[in-house]
Amino acid sequence: QGIVIVQDGRQVFVNQAFADLTGYSVADLIAMPPWEHLALVHPDDRTMVRQRTEERLSGRRGAERYEFRLLPKDGTLRHVEIHPRPIVYRGRPAALRRNRQCGRRGRLARRISR
């Protein structure tokens, strides 16, 4: 399961499982400037992902789970399920995101809900 902590728009912690999902190294993901990690999100999903991340950073709860389309380094489209929650990291507000790739079931549910 991929784990990411976002603080002030930056990925301040990324585990190897998330790095593997994206095709980037942990160091490359952490070095990205604020909000640049949204380039890994399909353009149609970026606004939603940013809004939900900002909700967490402000301490609001928001959706317990949602899906978005990830654009890894190799260019293949991946459907990812995310379980976010607000946390305090090193004394400051942050958003913890647990990510996992969805299989066919997740893609079908997304299509049905439209």
C-alpha positions in Angstrom: 0.0 0.0 0.0 1.4 3.4 -1.0 1.7 5.9 1.8 2.1 9.7 1.2 2.1 12.6 3.6 1.4 16.0 2.1 2.2 19.2 4.0 2.0 22.7 2.6 1.3 21.2 -0.9 4.5 19.1 -0.8 5.0 15.4 -0.5 7.1 15.3 2.7 7.0 11.5 3.1 6.6 8.8 0.5 7.1 5.1 1.0 8.6 2.7 -1.6 5.2 1.1 -2.5 4.0 4.5 -3.7 7.2 5.2 -5.5 6.8 1.8 -7.3 3.2 2.7 -8.2 4.4 6.0 -9.8 7.6 4.8 -11.4 9.6 7.6 -9.7 12.1 7.3 -6.9 11.2 8.2 -3.3 13.8 11.0 -3.5 12.3 12.4 -6.8 8.8 12.4 -5.4 9.9 14.2 -2.2 12.0 16.7 -4.2 9.0 17.9 -6.2 8.0 21.6 -5.6 4.6 22.3 -4.0 1.7 20.8 -5.9 3.9 19.5 -8.7 2.9 16.0 -7.7 -0.5 16.8 -9.3 1.2 16.2 -12.6 0.9 12.5 -11.7 -2.9 12.8 -11.7 -5.0 12.7 -14.8 -5.8 16.3 -15.9 -9.6 15.6 -15.5 -9.0 14.5 -11.8 -6.5 17.2 -10.7 -8.9 19.8 -9.4 -10.8 17.2 -7.3 -7.5 15.7 -5.9 -6.2 19.1 -5.0 -9.5 20.2 -3.4 -9.6 17.1 -1.3 -6.0 17.4 -0.2 -6.6 21.0 0.8 -9.6 19.9 2.8 -7.3 17.5 4.8 -4.6 20.2 5.2 -7.2 22.5 6.7 -8.3 19.8 9.1 -11.7 19.1 7.4 -12.7 15.5 7.1 -14.2 15.2 3.6 -14.6 12.0 1.7 -13.3 8.9 3.4 -12.4 7.2 0.1 -12.2 8.2 -3.5 -10.6 7.2 -6.8 -8.5 9.0 -9.3 -6.5 8.2 -12.4 -2.7 8.2 -11.9 -0.3 8.9 -14.7 3.0 7.1 -13.8 6.3 7.8 -15.3 5.8 5.1 -18.0 2.6 6.8 -19.2 0.2 3.9 -18.4 -3.1 5.0 -16.9 -3.7 3.5 -13.4 -6.9 3.7 -11.3 -6.0 4.4 -7.7 -8.1 4.3 -4.6 -7.1 6.7 -1.9 -8.0 6.8 1.8 -7.0 10.3 3.1 -7.1 11.7 6.6 -5.9 14.8 8.4 -2.9 14.3 10.7 -0.3 16.4 12.5 3.2 15.7 11.2 6.2 17.2 12.9 3.9 19.5 14.8 2.0 20.9 11.8 -1.2 20.0 9.9 -0.7 17.4 7.1 -2.7 15.0 5.0 -2.0 11.3 5.2 -3.0 9.4 2.0 -3.1 5.6 1.7 -3.1 4.6 -1.9 -3.7 1.4 -3.7 -4.2 0.5 -7.3 -7.7 -0.5 -8.2 -8.5 -3.5 -10.3 -11.2 -4.0 -12.8 -13.9 -3.8 -10.1 -12.9 -0.2 -9.2 -12.9 0.9 -12.8 -16.4 -0.7 -13.3 -17.8 1.0 -10.2 -16.5 4.3 -11.3 -18.1 3.9 -14.8 -21.4 2.8 -13.2 -21.5 5.8 -10.9 -21.3 8.3 -13.8 
